[in-house]
């Protein structure tokens, strides 16, 4: 393939796409560039996995240290396991692409996005979405249509496409929006209590710029002479579909709409077993096809009932939230804890307070920094009644934790007024829809219970969509089943004042800004109802920290006196710590933090500790 390059101005920033110079043996390869940041995305297809009941797509995102002129730390001096940032970026690339592969395609597909150059102005993650899409479009892999993505920030009161890293850090809104030529396919981001109208405005602005990136991909396809492959998925035998329908049609609705998840799942499994057994002789070795026909009938019935009658699984209407309970102080030794239950979804959140020594050090290719706030999300298999091997934290757990973490970040106190490191852990105890949003609610309650001086509660809710032609219905507080058979998973978190985080994934070609506007309005109504319940449980942060939480006293001394406190070889500061028990940390600016579980200060060497 001959070298080709397309350049365009998106927003006010010059970007380019090129192919035919690097990685020419890949199925498709594209380098996207913005500023001095460059990302190489490749797409390759492997063999067909005939018995797979899922699409075997893997997406990797690798940030090379040489890209920023750095040598990796550690003993081995080479890149190791993916960082959390790389995992989140890989998920960002995966989510808008996955719905656009044809149903029934079962070949292994691997997309690798490699950051090969990184400046300190622009991140490569968003350009990786466009590059990966273009690589797929230039390959022989069936893919519906080009998609592209931009980052939008609210900088000094104005929306800006492709803000710099510095602008993003200080801005009031950060959204990554991906779309096709006609619709939006993914949204993710966070805001500082931003109004829903501004979110819609940002999405509309982004879509106009996305079209430019899609036009670049189409031009590159034309210049390279790519002919897109056709794919015809296998069609279920109508005789099998009819036979299954005759067996289950009088039973499937009542079972699939049962309100209890365990009863519903057990009933559906029993009914499927009956259908497979009854048709084993007539359709030998077609057990998988019978199951596929069965689940299609289940999906069709649930969707039709919602569209025609407005009745959902369990009998709810489309706007009703499941029953909610909030319980505090579940864990006696945690610094703060809360149990949030919404229907059959339950999150137990624990707050732990520490000092500056407990901060997490992040070594990213575009800079190093310390995190004094972190939220970790765990999804054990027992939460859905399954048996699975426990191993490393999954990509899904990292992604859900990040979403919840960003949801709560805008309401946390400034470090100067509350000099603690805050770690939140959410343990999902039951799951049947939107455990990440339950995590947001439980964590907010836990923070107030711990006495962290947050400005307000944050609540989250997941919205769904059933769309059939021109008919569409927005669902509030979706179940796992509704997520599975529906067309959208749209999570919105925020306070009474506005949105703090948003995440949308879709399974159809895309949704319009009008549908998103409707979904945001309904999510706002639901969020207000959830916040009312949370404020009834605890209306404000407790005035005192837990007796088990550390006490931190911060004083400021003359920088010339630092050496006197530390002493020769650290002798004096060690003496203080060994005698009184606190942990002392001293910053270069003369700030001295004292962490202790003592409630009464003592004096050592004329220093109050």
N, C-alpha and C positions, 0 to 999 in steps of 0.2 A: 504494500500500500504506500503510495507516494505521500510525502510530507504535506500536511495542510494545516493552516492556522487561521482562526477567525478571532477578530477583536471587536469589542463593543463597549460602550459606556453604559453602565447600569447604575441608576441613581446619578451620582456624580463621579463614580469610580470606574477606571478602565479595567476590564477583565478580558481574559483570552482563553480559548480552548484550542488545543493542538493535538494532532495524531500523526502517526507514521514516522516518528523519529526514535521513540523508545518503546521497548516491550512489544515488538512487532509480531512475536509468535503467540501472544495472548489472543484469545477470541476477539477481544476489543480492548483498546487501551487509549486513554485520553489524559492529557495534562491540563489541569485548570490552574490559572494564575490570577492572583489579585495582589497588587503591590509586588513585594518580593516573596510572597508566600505562594508555594506551588505544591499541588497534590497530584500524584499519579494514581489513577483508578483503572483497574483491569477487571475484565469479566471473562470467565472461562466456564465451559460446560463439560460435564463428565458423563459417565454412563447413566442409563435409566435405572432407577430403583423400582422395579415392577411392583413389589408388594408394599411399597410405602403408602401410608395413609396420610402423608403430609408432603409438603413441597420441600425437598432437601436443599434449601438455600443457606449459605453461610456468608456472613459479611464481616470483614476484618478492617480495622483502622489502626495503622501503625505510624507513630510519630518518631522519626529517626532523630537522634540527638545531633548528628552532623548537620541536620537541616538548619539548626540555629547556631552552629559553630561551637557545640558543646561535646564534652567527653562524658559518657555515663559514669555515675558514681558506683561505689561498691567494688568488690574484689575482682569480678570478671570483666568489668569495663566494656560490657556490651548490653544492648537492650534485653530486658527480661520479660516477665509476664506483663500483659497489658495493664496500664494504669487505669484508675477509675475514669479519667478523662478520655482515654482511648476507648474504653468500653461504652461510655455514653455517646461518643462520636460514632461508633459503629452502629449503635441502636438508631441514632439519628439518620444514618444513611439507609439502614435496613427498612425502616417503617414506611416511607413513601414509595419504595420500590416494590415491596412484596405483593401488594394488592394488584399490581399491573402485570404479573405473569399469568398466562392463561390457566384456567382451571383444568386440572388433570395432567398438567405438565409435571413429570416426575424425574427429570434428569437432574443430577447434582449440578448446582451452580455455585461458583465461588466468586465473590467480589472482594477485591483487596484495594483499599485506599491507603497509599503511602505518602506521608508528608516528606517531601524531599528538599524543601526550602521553607524556612519560617522566619518572617520578620517579626518585629515587636508591635506591629500595627494591626494586622488582620489575622484572624483565626482561619484555619484551613477546613474546619468541619463542614461548614455550609457549602463551600465550593466542591467538597467531596461528593455531595448529593448530585449536583449537576454533572460532575465528571463521571460518576458511576452510571448515571442514566445514559450519558452520551456513549460510554464504552459499551453498554448493552445494545444501544441502537446501531452501533457499528459492527456488532458481532452477528453470529448466526443463531443467537438465542432468541426465541420468541418473546417479545415484550410489547405491550400494548401501544405505548406512545411515550415520547420524551416527557420527563418531568425536570423541574429545576427548583432551586431554593435560594432565598435571600434572608439576611438578618435585618430586622428593623428595630431601631431604638428610638426612644423619646428623649431627645437631647435639648435641654434648655427650652422645653415646651413645644418643640417641633419634631415631627417624625422624620427620621433619616434612614435611608437604605444603605446598608453596609457601613454602620458606624465603626469607628476604630475601637481597639480593645480598651483604650483609656476612656473613650466616650461611653462605651457600654458599661464600664465599671461605675461611672457616676450618673448614668441615665436613670430615668424613672420607669423604663419599660424595655425589655429585650425579648423579641419574638423571632423564632425561626419558622418561616412559612414556606412550605413546598407545595407546588401545584403543577397541574397540566395546563395545556393551552386554554381549556374551558372551565376548569374548576380547581378548588383547593383540595389537596390530598393529605396534608399533615400540618399541624401547628404545635409548637412547643415553646414555652417561654415563661418569664416571670415579670412581675411588675410591682411597683410600690403603691399598692392600693389604687390601681388605675380603673377608671370608669369603663364600662363595657363598650360604650360608643367609641372610645379611643381605640380599643382592641379591634373593633370592626373596621375602623378607618385605617388602621395599620395593615390589616389583612387585604383590604381593597387596594391600598397603595402598593403593597408587595406584589399582588397578582399582575399589575401592569408591568412591573420590572421583570417578573418571572417570564412573561411572554417574550421578552427580548432574549433571554437565555435559551429559551426553547427554539426561537428562530435561529440562533447561532448553531444549535445542534442539528437542526434541519438543513442548514446550509452546508455544514460539514458532511452530513449524510449524502447530500447531492454531489458535492465535490469529490467524494471518495467513491461514488457510484454504488453504494450499498443497496442490495436488494433484500428486503426484509423477508425472513422465512415464514411460511404459513404453518399453522399447527391446528390439527383437528383432534380434539379430545375424544376419547372413547365415550360412546353413548350407551346408557343403560338399556338393557333389553326391555322393551315395553311390556313383554309378557311377564317378566319378573316384577316390574313395577305394579302391574295390574293384579298379579297374584298376591303380592304383599299387601296391597291396599284392601283386597277382599278379606284378608285375615284380620287386619288390625283396625280397619276404619271405624268400627263401632266402639273401640276401646282406647285408642291412642290419645284422643282429646282429653278425656277425663283424667288419664294418668299424667300426661305432660303438663296439665294446668294445676296439678296438686300443689298446695302451698308449701309443703315440707320437702326440702331438697333430698334428704335421704330416702324418703318414701317415693318421691318422684323418680329418682335414679334407679332404685331397686325395681320399681314397677316397670319402667321402660326396658331395663335389662331382661326381666322375665318375659315381657311381651316379645322382645326381639328373639329371645331363645325359642319361644313358641313358634314364631314365624319361620325361623331357620330350620327347626325340626320338622315342621309341617311341609316345607318345600324341599327338603333334602333329597327326596326320591325324584321329584319332578325336575329339579334343577341341580343335578349332582355337581359338586365342586364349585358351586356358585355362592358359598356362604358369605363371602365378602360383598358380592353384588347385592345379595338380599339385605345385608346390613346397610349398604349405601342407599338403597331404595327406601328402607325403613326410616333412616335419618332424614332423607329428603322430604318424606311425607310429614315427619314431625316438624321440620322447619317450615314447610308450607302451611301447615295447620296453625302454628303459633303466629306466623306473620299475618295470615289472612284474618285470624280472630282479632288481632290488634287493629288492623286496618279497617275492618268492617264493623266491629263492635266496640272498639276502644277498651277491651278487657285484656289484662295481662296475666301471666303465670301467677297463680295465687289469688286471682280475683281483683287485684288492684286496678284502678283506672290509670291513665297515663301520667298524671301529675302527682300521685300520692307517694309519699316517702314511707318506707318501712318503719315500724316502731323503733324508737331510740331510747337507750338508757345510758346514763353516765355515772360511773362510780369512781370515787377518789380514794387515795391512800390504800390501795390494794396490797402494796408491798411495804412492810413496816420499816425496812432499813434503806430503801431507796430514798433519795433526796426529794423525790416527787414522783407520784405514779397515778395512772388513771386507766380505767377500763371503759372503752367505748364500744357499744354494741348497737348495730343497726341491722335489724332482721337477723339473718344468719351469717352476718359478717361481724367479726369481733377483733379489736386490736387492744393489746395491753402495752401501754407506753410508760417508760421509766426515764426520769431525768437524773443525770449525775453531774455534779458541779466539781470542777477542778481548778487548778491554777494555770498560769502561763506555761509552766513546765509540762502540762498535759496537752498543749496544742499539737495539732498535726502538721508536720512540715511537708509541704508539697514542692516537689522538684519537677517543674514542667519545662518543656523546651522553650517556652516563651517567658520564663521567669520563675523565681522561687518565692514562696510566701508561706505564712503560717495560718492555719485555720483554728479559730477559737470556738467555732460552733460546728457541730456535725450531727447528722441524723442517720442512723443505721436501721434498715428494714430487714426483717427475717421472716421467711415464709416456710415453716416446717411442714413436712408432708402430712402430719396428723391434722392440719387445719382443713384439709379436704378429705380426710379419712383414707389416705393412701399410705402405702409402704414404699419408701424410696431411700436410696443410699444417701447419707449425709456427707457432703463434701464441701468444696469451696463455695463461697457466696456466688450466686448465679448472676448473669447479666440482668435478668428481670429484677432481682432483688436490688441490685445497684441502681437500676433505672427508677424503680418505685421509691427507693430511699432518697434519691436526688430530687425527684419531683416534690416529695413531702418536705425535704430540707429547704428548697427554694420557696415553698409556700409559706413557711413560717419566718423566714429570714427578715422580711420587712418590719415585723412587730417586735423584734428583739431589742433590748436596751443597748445603748452605746457602750463600748468597752470601758470608756473613761468613767462611766457612772456605775458599771457593774463588771469589775475586772475578773470575771470567772470564765473558764473554759466550760462550755455547755455541751454535753453529749446526751442525745436522745436515742433511745432504742425502742423500736416498735416490734413486738412479737405478735404475729398474726395467729390468733387462737382458733378462729373459724373464718372460712372464706366462702362467700357466695355473692360476689360482685363488689368491685371497687374497694379492695383492701387498702389501696394507697390513700384514698380519700378518708377512710376510717382512721388511718395512721395520722393524717393531718389533724383530725378532730381530737383523737386521744392524746396526741403530743401537745396540742394547745392546752388541754385540760391539765396535763401533767406539769407543764411549765408554770401555770398559775398555782397549782398545788405545791410546787417546789419553792414558791416565793420569788421566782424570777420576775422582775418588774416589766413584763411585756405590756405593750400599749393597749392590746385588745385580743379577743379570741379570733382564731382563723378556723373556718369550716370548709369542707370540700364535698362535692357531690359529682357523681358520674352520670352523664346524659347519654341516651342512646337514640337511634334513628331506625325506623322501618320505612323504606322508600320503595315504591312500585310505580314506575312511570312518573306521572305528575302528582301522585298521591304520596304524602309523607307525614309521618307522625313522630314527634319528639317524645322520648320516654325519660322520665325523671327517676333517678336512683335505680339504675339497671341491675338485674340479677346476672349471674354468670351465664345462664341459659340465654338471656336476652342479648348479652354481649356476643354469644356464639352464633345466634341465628340472625342478629341484627346487622346493620350496615355502618355503625359508627360507635366509637367509644370516645366520649368527649368529657374530660375531667376539668372541672373549674374549682379553684380554691380562692378564698378571699375573706375579707372582713366586711363589716357593714358599710365601709367607705368605698371598697372597690376590690378589684381582682389582684391577687398576689401570684398566682401561677395558673397555667393553662396547658393542657395537652390534648390533642385530638389525633386519633387514628381512624382510618376508614377502610372498608373492604370493597367498596364499589369504586367506579371511575373517579368520583369526587363529589364534593358538595359545594353548593353556591354560597356566596356571602350572606344571602337572605336566610338560608337555613341556619347558618351559624349565628346570625343575629337573633333569630327566634330561640335557638338553643341557649344562648347566653342569657336572654331575658328569663327563660324558665329556670335556668340554673341560679340566677339571682334570687328569684322567689323562693326556691328550695333552700338556698344557703341562709336566707334570713330566718326561715323556720327552724333550721338546725341550730343556728346561733342562739335563738331564743331558748332552746332546750339546754344548750351548753351554759348559757349565762345563769340559768336556774340552778345548775349544779355548783358553779363557782363564778361569782360575778367580777372578781378582781383578784390580782395576785395577793397571796398571803403576805402579811407584814413581816413575818419572821421566817428565816430559813429553817430547814429541818435541823434537829439537834445533832444529826449525823453528818451534816454538810460542813465543809471547811469554812472557817472565817478568814477573810482576806482583808488585811489593813494595808492601805497604800499611802506612803508618805513620799515627799519629794525632798531630796537633799542636794546640796551643792555638789556638782560633778567632781570637784577637787577632793571631796570627802569620801568618795567611793572606795579608794584604796585603804582608808582607815577602817572602814567597816569590814572589808574583805580580809585585811591583815596579811602578813607574810605567808604566802602559799595557801591562803584561805583559812588561816588559823582562827581568826576572830569570828568569822561568820560560821565556821564549823562549831566553835565553842557555844555560840548562841543557839544553834540548832540542837546540839546534843543536850544542852542544859534545859532548854525550855520546850523542845519538841516541835516548834514550827518549821516550815520550809521557807527559806528566804531566797528571793530572786531579785537581782539588781540589774536594772536596765542601764544602757549607756547614757540616757538623759538624766539619770539621778533618781528615777522612780524605784522605790524599794517596796516590794510586795511581800507581805508576811501571811503565810497560810498556816492555820492552826485549828484544831478542834477545841482548844481552850476558849472559854468565853471571857476569861479575865486576863488581861495582859500582865506580864511580869517584867522586871528590869534586870538586865545583865550588862555588865561593863558600861553602865550609864546609858544603855540603849533600851528603850521601851520595846518589848517583844510580846 
